[in-house]
């Protein structure tokens, strides 16, 4: 029994370490640095600034690409999301992780978002989506079979739910255009928010 408990503790510690690596390194420190150099935030930083402290529970942290050859370099499969609170109110929050293949949409990442939105819609929870995707991922979405695996969930959006889509940029963002069309409210910014070393708005 003690040996079993030690094994479980070791497994738990390994998962915690892996989760921390995914959270801090995302798709690569070099990509995080490039985002910061442009005065922008990573999706994890955006979510952290939106939700109440320590309220965010991520869904699918350990998800990776459905393609075997990409599983080692696609943490989260380009999408980050989960549930938290904003000013004490329950909120579903998700967005594109552009450190992982430009946040492009593929099978696993899309399934993760579908699960989050489906749960939010069933509970009547408002949604916030930070869209920066580079569009559908190739070759994941090639052909009719690939395309239908990552469909926009337009038909599933109840009119009673506010789906607030917040954009960094719409230029060339195919999936963002779909998401914007199904949103109740979609602000657009003429320039990115400035960023400093302390992660504060100037």
C-alpha positions as CSV (number, residue, x, y, z in Angstrom):
1,X,0.0,0.0,0.0
2,X,2.8,2.4,0.9
3,X,4.6,1.6,-2.4
4,X,1.4,2.3,-4.3
5,X,1.0,5.6,-2.5
6,X,4.6,6.6,-3.4
7,X,4.0,5.7,-7.0
8,X,0.9,7.8,-7.1
9,X,2.7,10.7,-5.5
10,X,5.5,10.4,-8.1
11,X,3.0,10.3,-10.9
12,X,1.3,13.4,-9.5
13,X,4.6,15.2,-9.1
14,X,5.5,14.4,-12.7
15,X,2.1,15.7,-14.0
16,X,2.5,18.9,-12.0
17,X,6.0,19.4,-13.4
18,X,4.7,18.8,-16.9
19,X,1.8,21.2,-16.4
20,X,4.2,23.9,-15.2
21,X,6.4,23.4,-18.2
22,X,3.4,23.7,-20.6
23,X,2.2,26.9,-18.8
24,X,5.6,28.6,-18.8
25,X,7.2,27.5,-22.1
26,X,4.0,27.2,-24.2
27,X,5.2,26.7,-27.8
28,X,8.7,27.9,-27.1
29,X,10.4,30.7,-25.2
30,X,11.6,32.3,-28.4
31,X,8.1,32.7,-29.7
32,X,7.0,34.2,-26.3
33,X,9.8,36.7,-26.6
34,X,8.8,37.7,-30.1
35,X,5.3,38.4,-28.9
36,X,6.5,40.5,-26.0
37,X,8.9,42.4,-28.4
38,X,5.9,43.4,-30.4
39,X,4.2,44.8,-27.3
40,X,1.6,42.1,-27.2
41,X,0.5,39.4,-24.7
42,X,0.4,35.6,-24.9
43,X,-3.0,34.0,-24.6
44,X,-2.2,32.9,-21.1
45,X,-1.3,36.4,-20.1
46,X,-4.6,37.7,-21.7
47,X,-6.6,35.2,-19.8
48,X,-4.8,35.9,-16.5
49,X,-5.5,39.6,-16.9
50,X,-9.2,39.0,-17.5
51,X,-10.2,36.5,-14.9
52,X,-10.2,36.9,-11.1
53,X,-6.9,35.7,-9.5
54,X,-6.7,31.9,-9.0
55,X,-10.1,31.3,-10.5
56,X,-9.2,29.9,-13.9
57,X,-9.5,26.1,-14.4
58,X,-8.0,25.0,-17.7
59,X,-9.5,22.3,-19.8
60,X,-7.2,20.1,-21.9
61,X,-3.8,21.3,-20.7
62,X,-2.1,18.1,-21.9
63,X,-3.8,18.0,-25.3
64,X,-1.6,17.7,-28.3
65,X,-2.0,17.3,-32.1
66,X,-3.8,14.3,-33.5
67,X,-0.9,13.8,-35.9
68,X,1.9,11.7,-34.4
69,X,4.7,13.7,-35.9
70,X,3.4,16.9,-34.3
71,X,2.6,15.6,-30.8
72,X,6.0,16.7,-29.4
73,X,5.6,20.4,-30.4
74,X,2.0,21.2,-30.0
75,X,1.2,21.7,-26.3
76,X,-2.5,22.5,-26.0
77,X,-2.8,22.0,-29.8
78,X,-2.9,25.8,-30.4
79,X,-5.9,26.5,-28.2
80,X,-6.1,27.5,-24.5
81,X,-9.4,27.6,-22.6
82,X,-11.4,26.8,-19.5
83,X,-13.6,28.3,-16.9
84,X,-13.1,31.1,-14.3
85,X,-14.8,34.1,-12.8
86,X,-14.8,37.7,-13.8
87,X,-15.8,40.1,-11.0
88,X,-17.2,37.0,-9.3
89,X,-19.3,35.9,-12.2
90,X,-18.7,32.5,-13.9
91,X,-17.2,32.8,-17.4
92,X,-15.9,30.5,-20.1
93,X,-12.6,31.9,-21.5
94,X,-10.6,30.6,-24.5
95,X,-8.3,31.8,-27.2
96,X,-5.7,31.0,-29.8
97,X,-2.1,30.2,-28.7
98,X,-0.1,31.7,-31.5
99,X,3.1,30.2,-30.0
100,X,1.8,26.8,-31.3
101,X,1.6,26.7,-35.1
102,X,0.2,30.3,-35.1
103,X,-2.8,29.2,-33.1
104,X,-4.2,27.4,-36.2
105,X,-7.3,25.2,-35.9
106,X,-7.0,21.5,-36.0
107,X,-8.8,18.4,-34.8
108,X,-7.9,18.2,-31.1
109,X,-7.8,21.9,-30.4
110,X,-11.2,22.3,-32.0
111,X,-12.7,19.5,-30.0
112,X,-11.4,21.1,-26.8
113,X,-13.0,24.4,-27.7
114,X,-16.2,22.6,-28.6
115,X,-16.3,21.0,-25.2
116,X,-15.8,24.3,-23.4
117,X,-18.4,26.1,-25.5
118,X,-20.9,23.3,-25.3
119,X,-20.6,23.2,-21.5
120,X,-20.9,27.0,-21.3
121,X,-24.0,27.1,-23.5
122,X,-25.7,24.3,-21.5
123,X,-25.0,26.2,-18.2
124,X,-25.9,29.6,-19.6
125,X,-22.4,30.8,-19.0
126,X,-21.1,33.8,-21.0
127,X,-18.0,33.2,-23.2
128,X,-15.0,35.3,-24.0
129,X,-12.8,34.4,-26.9
130,X,-9.4,35.9,-27.8
131,X,-9.0,35.3,-31.5
132,X,-5.6,35.5,-33.2
133,X,-5.6,32.3,-35.2
134,X,-3.8,31.8,-38.5
135,X,-6.7,29.9,-39.9
136,X,-7.2,26.2,-40.4
137,X,-4.1,24.0,-40.0
138,X,-2.6,22.2,-43.0
139,X,-2.5,19.3,-43.6
140,X,-4.9,18.5,-40.7
141,X,-7.9,20.0,-42.6
142,X,-7.1,18.9,-46.1
143,X,-9.9,17.3,-48.0
144,X,-13.6,17.1,-47.1
145,X,-12.9,14.6,-44.3
146,X,-10.3,16.9,-42.7
147,X,-12.4,20.1,-43.1
148,X,-15.5,18.7,-41.4
149,X,-13.4,17.8,-38.3
150,X,-12.9,21.4,-37.4
151,X,-16.2,23.1,-38.2
152,X,-17.4,26.4,-36.7
153,X,-20.2,25.7,-34.2
154,X,-22.4,28.4,-35.5
155,X,-25.6,26.2,-35.5
156,X,-25.1,25.5,-31.8
157,X,-25.1,29.0,-30.5
158,X,-28.3,29.9,-28.5
159,X,-29.4,33.5,-29.0
160,X,-29.8,33.9,-25.2
161,X,-26.1,33.5,-24.6
162,X,-23.7,36.4,-24.9
163,X,-20.6,35.2,-26.8
164,X,-18.1,38.1,-26.6
165,X,-15.3,37.8,-29.1
166,X,-12.2,40.0,-28.4
167,X,-9.8,40.4,-31.3
168,X,-6.2,41.4,-31.5
169,X,-6.2,41.4,-35.2
170,X,-8.6,40.3,-38.0
171,X,-6.2,40.5,-40.9
172,X,-5.9,37.2,-42.6
173,X,-7.7,35.4,-39.8
174,X,-10.2,33.0,-41.5
175,X,-11.5,31.3,-38.3
176,X,-11.6,34.6,-36.5
177,X,-14.0,35.9,-39.1
178,X,-16.3,32.9,-38.5
179,X,-16.1,33.5,-34.7
180,X,-16.8,37.2,-35.2
181,X,-19.9,36.5,-37.2
182,X,-21.4,34.3,-34.5
183,X,-20.6,36.7,-31.6
184,X,-22.9,39.1,-29.9
185,X,-20.2,41.7,-29.4
186,X,-16.8,42.0,-31.2
187,X,-14.5,45.0,-30.4
188,X,-11.7,45.7,-32.9
189,X,-8.5,47.5,-31.9
190,X,-6.6,49.8,-34.3
191,X,-3.3,48.9,-32.6
192,X,-2.1,46.3,-30.1
193,X,-2.0,47.1,-26.5
194,X,1.5,48.2,-25.3
195,X,3.4,45.8,-23.1
196,X,6.2,46.4,-20.5
197,X,8.4,44.1,-18.5
198,X,6.0,44.2,-15.5
199,X,3.1,43.0,-17.8
200,X,1.1,46.1,-17.3
201,X,-0.8,48.3,-19.7
202,X,0.9,51.6,-20.4
